Amino acid sequence: MKSSYLIFARKEYQQPLECLGTLTVDNESAARDELSRIARESFGEGWIEMAAIPETAALRVIPME
């Protein structure tokens, strides 16, 4: 089963977390190790903090007119 994650990161603690993009891993049970490897390959090194949020847990807020 595939799992998709929103990836947020920052290079300095003074910066807010920035949404870098989305990553998908094939095996949900191996998600942590695989996700860490793919995130480093996709977004590079040097991040002091990186967070992976499952897309299914993200609360979408749609502006109301």
MISETI-293783 format. One record per atom (N, C-alpha, C, CB): atom name; residue number from 1; z, y, x negated; residue in three letters. Coordinates in nm, 2 decimals. Glycine has a CB too. Layout:
N
<site at="CA" i="NUM" up="Z" north="Y" east="X" aa="ALA"/>
...
END
This chain:
65
<site at="N" i="1" up="0.00" north="-0.12" east="-0.08" aa="MET"/>
<site at="CA" i="1" up="0.00" north="0.00" east="0.00" aa="MET"/>
<site at="C" i="1" up="0.00" north="0.12" east="-0.09" aa="MET"/>
<site at="CB" i="1" up="0.12" north="0.00" east="0.10" aa="MET"/>
<site at="N" i="2" up="-0.08" north="0.22" east="-0.05" aa="LYS"/>
<site at="CA" i="2" up="-0.09" north="0.35" east="-0.13" aa="LYS"/>
<site at="C" i="2" up="0.02" north="0.45" east="-0.08" aa="LYS"/>
<site at="CB" i="2" up="-0.23" north="0.41" east="-0.12" aa="LYS"/>
<site at="N" i="3" up="0.07" north="0.52" east="-0.18" aa="SER"/>
<site at="CA" i="3" up="0.17" north="0.63" east="-0.14" aa="SER"/>
<site at="C" i="3" up="0.12" north="0.76" east="-0.21" aa="SER"/>
<site at="CB" i="3" up="0.31" north="0.59" east="-0.19" aa="SER"/>
<site at="N" i="4" up="0.12" north="0.87" east="-0.13" aa="SER"/>
<site at="CA" i="4" up="0.08" north="1.00" east="-0.18" aa="SER"/>
<site at="C" i="4" up="0.21" north="1.09" east="-0.20" aa="SER"/>
<site at="CB" i="4" up="-0.02" north="1.06" east="-0.09" aa="SER"/>
<site at="N" i="5" up="0.20" north="1.17" east="-0.31" aa="TYR"/>
<site at="CA" i="5" up="0.32" north="1.26" east="-0.34" aa="TYR"/>
<site at="C" i="5" up="0.27" north="1.40" east="-0.37" aa="TYR"/>
<site at="CB" i="5" up="0.40" north="1.20" east="-0.46" aa="TYR"/>
<site at="N" i="6" up="0.34" north="1.50" east="-0.33" aa="LEU"/>
<site at="CA" i="6" up="0.32" north="1.64" east="-0.37" aa="LEU"/>
<site at="C" i="6" up="0.40" north="1.65" east="-0.50" aa="LEU"/>
<site at="CB" i="6" up="0.37" north="1.74" east="-0.26" aa="LEU"/>
<site at="N" i="7" up="0.33" north="1.71" east="-0.60" aa="ILE"/>
<site at="CA" i="7" up="0.39" north="1.73" east="-0.73" aa="ILE"/>
<site at="C" i="7" up="0.43" north="1.88" east="-0.75" aa="ILE"/>
<site at="CB" i="7" up="0.30" north="1.67" east="-0.84" aa="ILE"/>
<site at="N" i="8" up="0.55" north="1.90" east="-0.78" aa="PHE"/>
<site at="CA" i="8" up="0.60" north="2.04" east="-0.81" aa="PHE"/>
<site at="C" i="8" up="0.66" north="2.04" east="-0.95" aa="PHE"/>
<site at="CB" i="8" up="0.71" north="2.09" east="-0.71" aa="PHE"/>
<site at="N" i="9" up="0.64" north="2.15" east="-1.03" aa="ALA"/>
<site at="CA" i="9" up="0.69" north="2.15" east="-1.17" aa="ALA"/>
<site at="C" i="9" up="0.71" north="2.29" east="-1.21" aa="ALA"/>
<site at="CB" i="9" up="0.60" north="2.07" east="-1.26" aa="ALA"/>
<site at="N" i="10" up="0.79" north="2.31" east="-1.32" aa="ARG"/>
<site at="CA" i="10" up="0.80" north="2.44" east="-1.39" aa="ARG"/>
<site at="C" i="10" up="0.82" north="2.41" east="-1.54" aa="ARG"/>
<site at="CB" i="10" up="0.92" north="2.52" east="-1.33" aa="ARG"/>
<site at="N" i="11" up="0.78" north="2.51" east="-1.62" aa="LYS"/>
<site at="CA" i="11" up="0.79" north="2.50" east="-1.76" aa="LYS"/>
<site at="C" i="11" up="0.92" north="2.58" east="-1.81" aa="LYS"/>
<site at="CB" i="11" up="0.67" north="2.55" east="-1.83" aa="LYS"/>
<site at="N" i="12" up="0.97" north="2.67" east="-1.73" aa="GLU"/>
<site at="CA" i="12" up="1.09" north="2.74" east="-1.77" aa="GLU"/>
<site at="C" i="12" up="1.19" north="2.74" east="-1.65" aa="GLU"/>
<site at="CB" i="12" up="1.06" north="2.89" east="-1.82" aa="GLU"/>
<site at="N" i="13" up="1.32" north="2.74" east="-1.67" aa="TYR"/>
<site at="CA" i="13" up="1.41" north="2.74" east="-1.56" aa="TYR"/>
<site at="C" i="13" up="1.40" north="2.86" east="-1.47" aa="TYR"/>
<site at="CB" i="13" up="1.55" north="2.72" east="-1.61" aa="TYR"/>
<site at="N" i="14" up="1.36" north="2.97" east="-1.53" aa="GLN"/>
<site at="CA" i="14" up="1.36" north="3.10" east="-1.46" aa="GLN"/>
<site at="C" i="14" up="1.24" north="3.10" east="-1.36" aa="GLN"/>
<site at="CB" i="14" up="1.34" north="3.22" east="-1.56" aa="GLN"/>
<site at="N" i="15" up="1.14" north="3.01" east="-1.38" aa="GLN"/>
<site at="CA" i="15" up="1.03" north="3.01" east="-1.29" aa="GLN"/>
<site at="C" i="15" up="1.06" north="2.93" east="-1.16" aa="GLN"/>
<site at="CB" i="15" up="0.91" north="2.95" east="-1.36" aa="GLN"/>
<site at="N" i="16" up="1.00" north="2.96" east="-1.05" aa="PRO"/>
<site at="CA" i="16" up="1.02" north="2.87" east="-0.94" aa="PRO"/>
<site at="C" i="16" up="0.93" north="2.75" east="-0.95" aa="PRO"/>
<site at="CB" i="16" up="0.97" north="2.95" east="-0.80" aa="PRO"/>
<site at="N" i="17" up="0.96" north="2.64" east="-0.88" aa="LEU"/>
<site at="CA" i="17" up="0.88" north="2.52" east="-0.88" aa="LEU"/>
<site at="C" i="17" up="0.74" north="2.56" east="-0.83" aa="LEU"/>
<site at="CB" i="17" up="0.94" north="2.41" east="-0.81" aa="LEU"/>
<site at="N" i="18" up="0.64" north="2.51" east="-0.89" aa="GLU"/>
<site at="CA" i="18" up="0.50" north="2.54" east="-0.85" aa="GLU"/>
<site at="C" i="18" up="0.44" north="2.41" east="-0.81" aa="GLU"/>
<site at="CB" i="18" up="0.42" north="2.61" east="-0.97" aa="GLU"/>
<site at="N" i="19" up="0.36" north="2.42" east="-0.70" aa="CYS"/>
<site at="CA" i="19" up="0.29" north="2.30" east="-0.65" aa="CYS"/>
<site at="C" i="19" up="0.17" north="2.28" east="-0.74" aa="CYS"/>
<site at="CB" i="19" up="0.25" north="2.31" east="-0.50" aa="CYS"/>
<site at="N" i="20" up="0.17" north="2.17" east="-0.81" aa="LEU"/>
<site at="CA" i="20" up="0.05" north="2.14" east="-0.90" aa="LEU"/>
<site at="C" i="20" up="-0.06" north="2.06" east="-0.83" aa="LEU"/>
<site at="CB" i="20" up="0.10" north="2.06" east="-1.02" aa="LEU"/>
<site at="N" i="21" up="-0.02" north="1.99" east="-0.73" aa="GLY"/>
<site at="CA" i="21" up="-0.12" north="1.91" east="-0.66" aa="GLY"/>
<site at="C" i="21" up="-0.06" north="1.78" east="-0.60" aa="GLY"/>
<site at="CB" i="21" up="-0.24" north="1.87" east="-0.75" aa="GLY"/>
<site at="N" i="22" up="-0.15" north="1.69" east="-0.57" aa="THR"/>
<site at="CA" i="22" up="-0.11" north="1.56" east="-0.50" aa="THR"/>
<site at="C" i="22" up="-0.15" north="1.45" east="-0.59" aa="THR"/>
<site at="CB" i="22" up="-0.18" north="1.55" east="-0.36" aa="THR"/>
<site at="N" i="23" up="-0.07" north="1.34" east="-0.60" aa="LEU"/>
<site at="CA" i="23" up="-0.10" north="1.22" east="-0.67" aa="LEU"/>
<site at="C" i="23" up="-0.08" north="1.10" east="-0.57" aa="LEU"/>
<site at="CB" i="23" up="-0.01" north="1.21" east="-0.80" aa="LEU"/>
<site at="N" i="24" up="-0.17" north="1.00" east="-0.59" aa="THR"/>
<site at="CA" i="24" up="-0.16" north="0.88" east="-0.51" aa="THR"/>
<site at="C" i="24" up="-0.14" north="0.76" east="-0.60" aa="THR"/>
<site at="CB" i="24" up="-0.28" north="0.86" east="-0.42" aa="THR"/>
<site at="N" i="25" up="-0.04" north="0.68" east="-0.57" aa="VAL"/>
<site at="CA" i="25" up="-0.02" north="0.55" east="-0.65" aa="VAL"/>
<site at="C" i="25" up="-0.05" north="0.44" east="-0.56" aa="VAL"/>
<site at="CB" i="25" up="0.13" north="0.55" east="-0.71" aa="VAL"/>
<site at="N" i="26" up="-0.10" north="0.33" east="-0.62" aa="ASP"/>
<site at="CA" i="26" up="-0.14" north="0.21" east="-0.54" aa="ASP"/>
<site at="C" i="26" up="-0.02" north="0.12" east="-0.50" aa="ASP"/>
<site at="CB" i="26" up="-0.23" north="0.13" east="-0.62" aa="ASP"/>
<site at="N" i="27" up="0.08" north="0.11" east="-0.58" aa="ASN"/>
<site at="CA" i="27" up="0.18" north="0.01" east="-0.55" aa="ASN"/>
<site at="C" i="27" up="0.31" north="0.09" east="-0.53" aa="ASN"/>
<site at="CB" i="27" up="0.20" north="-0.09" east="-0.67" aa="ASN"/>
<site at="N" i="28" up="0.36" north="0.09" east="-0.40" aa="GLU"/>
<site at="CA" i="28" up="0.48" north="0.17" east="-0.36" aa="GLU"/>
<site at="C" i="28" up="0.60" north="0.12" east="-0.44" aa="GLU"/>
<site at="CB" i="28" up="0.50" north="0.16" east="-0.21" aa="GLU"/>
<site at="N" i="29" up="0.61" north="-0.01" east="-0.46" aa="SER"/>
<site at="CA" i="29" up="0.73" north="-0.06" east="-0.53" aa="SER"/>
<site at="C" i="29" up="0.74" north="-0.02" east="-0.68" aa="SER"/>
<site at="CB" i="29" up="0.74" north="-0.21" east="-0.52" aa="SER"/>
<site at="N" i="30" up="0.62" north="0.01" east="-0.74" aa="ALA"/>
<site at="CA" i="30" up="0.62" north="0.05" east="-0.88" aa="ALA"/>
<site at="C" i="30" up="0.59" north="0.20" east="-0.89" aa="ALA"/>
<site at="CB" i="30" up="0.51" north="-0.03" east="-0.96" aa="ALA"/>
<site at="N" i="31" up="0.62" north="0.27" east="-0.78" aa="ALA"/>
<site at="CA" i="31" up="0.58" north="0.41" east="-0.77" aa="ALA"/>
<site at="C" i="31" up="0.64" north="0.50" east="-0.88" aa="ALA"/>
<site at="CB" i="31" up="0.62" north="0.46" east="-0.63" aa="ALA"/>
<site at="N" i="32" up="0.77" north="0.49" east="-0.91" aa="ARG"/>
<site at="CA" i="32" up="0.84" north="0.58" east="-1.00" aa="ARG"/>
<site at="C" i="32" up="0.77" north="0.57" east="-1.14" aa="ARG"/>
<site at="CB" i="32" up="0.98" north="0.55" east="-1.01" aa="ARG"/>
<site at="N" i="33" up="0.76" north="0.46" east="-1.20" aa="ASP"/>
<site at="CA" i="33" up="0.70" north="0.44" east="-1.33" aa="ASP"/>
<site at="C" i="33" up="0.56" north="0.48" east="-1.33" aa="ASP"/>
<site at="CB" i="33" up="0.72" north="0.30" east="-1.38" aa="ASP"/>
<site at="N" i="34" up="0.48" north="0.44" east="-1.23" aa="GLU"/>
<site at="CA" i="34" up="0.34" north="0.47" east="-1.23" aa="GLU"/>
<site at="C" i="34" up="0.32" north="0.62" east="-1.20" aa="GLU"/>
<site at="CB" i="34" up="0.27" north="0.38" east="-1.12" aa="GLU"/>
<site at="N" i="35" up="0.40" north="0.67" east="-1.11" aa="LEU"/>
<site at="CA" i="35" up="0.38" north="0.81" east="-1.08" aa="LEU"/>
<site at="C" i="35" up="0.42" north="0.90" east="-1.20" aa="LEU"/>
<site at="CB" i="35" up="0.48" north="0.85" east="-0.96" aa="LEU"/>
<site at="N" i="36" up="0.52" north="0.87" east="-1.28" aa="SER"/>
<site at="CA" i="36" up="0.55" north="0.94" east="-1.40" aa="SER"/>
<site at="C" i="36" up="0.44" north="0.94" east="-1.50" aa="SER"/>
<site at="CB" i="36" up="0.68" north="0.89" east="-1.46" aa="SER"/>
<site at="N" i="37" up="0.38" north="0.83" east="-1.52" aa="ARG"/>
<site at="CA" i="37" up="0.27" north="0.82" east="-1.61" aa="ARG"/>
<site at="C" i="37" up="0.15" north="0.90" east="-1.56" aa="ARG"/>
<site at="CB" i="37" up="0.23" north="0.67" east="-1.63" aa="ARG"/>
<site at="N" i="38" up="0.11" north="0.88" east="-1.44" aa="ILE"/>
<site at="CA" i="38" up="0.00" north="0.95" east="-1.38" aa="ILE"/>
<site at="C" i="38" up="0.02" north="1.10" east="-1.38" aa="ILE"/>
<site at="CB" i="38" up="-0.03" north="0.90" east="-1.24" aa="ILE"/>
<site at="N" i="39" up="0.14" north="1.15" east="-1.35" aa="ALA"/>
<site at="CA" i="39" up="0.17" north="1.29" east="-1.35" aa="ALA"/>
<site at="C" i="39" up="0.15" north="1.35" east="-1.49" aa="ALA"/>
<site at="CB" i="39" up="0.31" north="1.32" east="-1.30" aa="ALA"/>
<site at="N" i="40" up="0.20" north="1.28" east="-1.59" aa="ARG"/>
<site at="CA" i="40" up="0.19" north="1.33" east="-1.73" aa="ARG"/>
<site at="C" i="40" up="0.04" north="1.33" east="-1.77" aa="ARG"/>
<site at="CB" i="40" up="0.27" north="1.24" east="-1.83" aa="ARG"/>
<site at="N" i="41" up="-0.04" north="1.23" east="-1.73" aa="GLU"/>
<site at="CA" i="41" up="-0.18" north="1.23" east="-1.76" aa="GLU"/>
<site at="C" i="41" up="-0.25" north="1.34" east="-1.69" aa="GLU"/>
<site at="CB" i="41" up="-0.24" north="1.09" east="-1.73" aa="GLU"/>
<site at="N" i="42" up="-0.22" north="1.36" east="-1.57" aa="SER"/>
<site at="CA" i="42" up="-0.29" north="1.46" east="-1.48" aa="SER"/>
<site at="C" i="42" up="-0.25" north="1.61" east="-1.51" aa="SER"/>
<site at="CB" i="42" up="-0.26" north="1.43" east="-1.34" aa="SER"/>
<site at="N" i="43" up="-0.12" north="1.63" east="-1.54" aa="PHE"/>
<site at="CA" i="43" up="-0.08" north="1.77" east="-1.55" aa="PHE"/>
<site at="C" i="43" up="-0.03" north="1.81" east="-1.69" aa="PHE"/>
<site at="CB" i="43" up="0.03" north="1.79" east="-1.45" aa="PHE"/>
<site at="N" i="44" up="-0.03" north="1.71" east="-1.78" aa="GLY"/>
<site at="CA" i="44" up="0.01" north="1.74" east="-1.92" aa="GLY"/>
<site at="C" i="44" up="0.16" north="1.73" east="-1.94" aa="GLY"/>
<site at="CB" i="44" up="-0.04" north="1.88" east="-1.96" aa="GLY"/>
<site at="N" i="45" up="0.20" north="1.76" east="-2.06" aa="GLU"/>
<site at="CA" i="45" up="0.34" north="1.76" east="-2.11" aa="GLU"/>
<site at="C" i="45" up="0.39" north="1.90" east="-2.10" aa="GLU"/>
<site at="CB" i="45" up="0.35" north="1.69" east="-2.25" aa="GLU"/>
<site at="N" i="46" up="0.52" north="1.91" east="-2.14" aa="GLY"/>
<site at="CA" i="46" up="0.58" north="2.04" east="-2.15" aa="GLY"/>
<site at="C" i="46" up="0.65" north="2.09" east="-2.03" aa="GLY"/>
<site at="CB" i="46" up="0.48" north="2.14" east="-2.19" aa="GLY"/>
<site at="N" i="47" up="0.66" north="2.02" east="-1.92" aa="TRP"/>
<site at="CA" i="47" up="0.73" north="2.06" east="-1.80" aa="TRP"/>
<site at="C" i="47" up="0.88" north="2.03" east="-1.82" aa="TRP"/>
<site at="CB" i="47" up="0.67" north="1.99" east="-1.68" aa="TRP"/>
<site at="N" i="48" up="0.97" north="2.12" east="-1.79" aa="ILE"/>
<site at="CA" i="48" up="1.11" north="2.09" east="-1.81" aa="ILE"/>
<site at="C" i="48" up="1.17" north="2.03" east="-1.68" aa="ILE"/>
<site at="CB" i="48" up="1.19" north="2.22" east="-1.84" aa="ILE"/>
<site at="N" i="49" up="1.09" north="2.05" east="-1.57" aa="GLU"/>
<site at="CA" i="49" up="1.13" north="1.98" east="-1.45" aa="GLU"/>
<site at="C" i="49" up="1.01" north="1.95" east="-1.37" aa="GLU"/>
<site at="CB" i="49" up="1.23" north="2.08" east="-1.37" aa="GLU"/>
<site at="N" i="50" up="1.01" north="1.83" east="-1.31" aa="MET"/>
<site at="CA" i="50" up="0.90" north="1.79" east="-1.22" aa="MET"/>
<site at="C" i="50" up="0.95" north="1.71" east="-1.11" aa="MET"/>
<site at="CB" i="50" up="0.79" north="1.71" east="-1.30" aa="MET"/>
<site at="N" i="51" up="0.91" north="1.74" east="-0.99" aa="ALA"/>
<site at="CA" i="51" up="0.96" north="1.67" east="-0.87" aa="ALA"/>
<site at="C" i="51" up="0.84" north="1.62" east="-0.79" aa="ALA"/>
<site at="CB" i="51" up="1.04" north="1.77" east="-0.78" aa="ALA"/>
<site at="N" i="52" up="0.85" north="1.49" east="-0.74" aa="ALA"/>
<site at="CA" i="52" up="0.75" north="1.43" east="-0.66" aa="ALA"/>
<site at="C" i="52" up="0.81" north="1.41" east="-0.52" aa="ALA"/>
<site at="CB" i="52" up="0.71" north="1.29" east="-0.73" aa="ALA"/>
<site at="N" i="53" up="0.75" north="1.47" east="-0.42" aa="ILE"/>
<site at="CA" i="53" up="0.79" north="1.46" east="-0.28" aa="ILE"/>
<site at="C" i="53" up="0.69" north="1.38" east="-0.21" aa="ILE"/>
<site at="CB" i="53" up="0.81" north="1.60" east="-0.22" aa="ILE"/>
<site at="N" i="54" up="0.74" north="1.27" east="-0.14" aa="PRO"/>
<site at="CA" i="54" up="0.64" north="1.19" east="-0.06" aa="PRO"/>
<site at="C" i="54" up="0.58" north="1.28" east="0.05" aa="PRO"/>
<site at="CB" i="54" up="0.71" north="1.07" east="0.01" aa="PRO"/>
<site at="N" i="55" up="0.45" north="1.27" east="0.06" aa="GLU"/>
<site at="CA" i="55" up="0.38" north="1.36" east="0.16" aa="GLU"/>
<site at="C" i="55" up="0.43" north="1.33" east="0.30" aa="GLU"/>
<site at="CB" i="55" up="0.23" north="1.33" east="0.15" aa="GLU"/>
<site at="N" i="56" up="0.47" north="1.21" east="0.33" aa="THR"/>
<site at="CA" i="56" up="0.52" north="1.18" east="0.46" aa="THR"/>
<site at="C" i="56" up="0.66" north="1.25" east="0.49" aa="THR"/>
<site at="CB" i="56" up="0.54" north="1.03" east="0.48" aa="THR"/>
<site at="N" i="57" up="0.73" north="1.30" east="0.38" aa="ALA"/>
<site at="CA" i="57" up="0.85" north="1.37" east="0.40" aa="ALA"/>
<site at="C" i="57" up="0.84" north="1.52" east="0.41" aa="ALA"/>
<site at="CB" i="57" up="0.95" north="1.33" east="0.29" aa="ALA"/>
<site at="N" i="58" up="0.72" north="1.57" east="0.37" aa="ALA"/>
<site at="CA" i="58" up="0.70" north="1.71" east="0.37" aa="ALA"/>
<site at="C" i="58" up="0.69" north="1.76" east="0.52" aa="ALA"/>
<site at="CB" i="58" up="0.56" north="1.75" east="0.30" aa="ALA"/>
<site at="N" i="59" up="0.76" north="1.87" east="0.54" aa="LEU"/>
<site at="CA" i="59" up="0.76" north="1.94" east="0.67" aa="LEU"/>
<site at="C" i="59" up="0.66" north="2.05" east="0.67" aa="LEU"/>
<site at="CB" i="59" up="0.90" north="1.99" east="0.71" aa="LEU"/>
<site at="N" i="60" up="0.55" north="2.03" east="0.74" aa="ARG"/>
<site at="CA" i="60" up="0.45" north="2.14" east="0.75" aa="ARG"/>
<site at="C" i="60" up="0.49" north="2.24" east="0.85" aa="ARG"/>
<site at="CB" i="60" up="0.31" north="2.07" east="0.79" aa="ARG"/>
<site at="N" i="61" up="0.48" north="2.37" east="0.81" aa="VAL"/>
<site at="CA" i="61" up="0.52" north="2.48" east="0.89" aa="VAL"/>
<site at="C" i="61" up="0.39" north="2.56" east="0.92" aa="VAL"/>
<site at="CB" i="61" up="0.62" north="2.58" east="0.83" aa="VAL"/>
<site at="N" i="62" up="0.35" north="2.56" east="1.05" aa="ILE"/>
<site at="CA" i="62" up="0.23" north="2.63" east="1.09" aa="ILE"/>
<site at="C" i="62" up="0.27" north="2.76" east="1.16" aa="ILE"/>
<site at="CB" i="62" up="0.14" north="2.54" east="1.19" aa="ILE"/>
<site at="N" i="63" up="0.21" north="2.87" east="1.10" aa="PRO"/>
<site at="CA" i="63" up="0.24" north="3.00" east="1.16" aa="PRO"/>
<site at="C" i="63" up="0.20" north="3.01" east="1.31" aa="PRO"/>
<site at="CB" i="63" up="0.18" north="3.12" east="1.08" aa="PRO"/>
<site at="N" i="64" up="0.29" north="3.07" east="1.39" aa="MET"/>
<site at="CA" i="64" up="0.26" north="3.09" east="1.53" aa="MET"/>
<site at="C" i="64" up="0.22" north="3.24" east="1.55" aa="MET"/>
<site at="CB" i="64" up="0.38" north="3.06" east="1.62" aa="MET"/>
<site at="N" i="65" up="0.12" north="3.26" east="1.64" aa="GLU"/>
<site at="CA" i="65" up="0.08" north="3.39" east="1.66" aa="GLU"/>
<site at="C" i="65" up="0.14" north="3.45" east="1.79" aa="GLU"/>
<site at="CB" i="65" up="-0.07" north="3.40" east="1.68" aa="GLU"/>
END
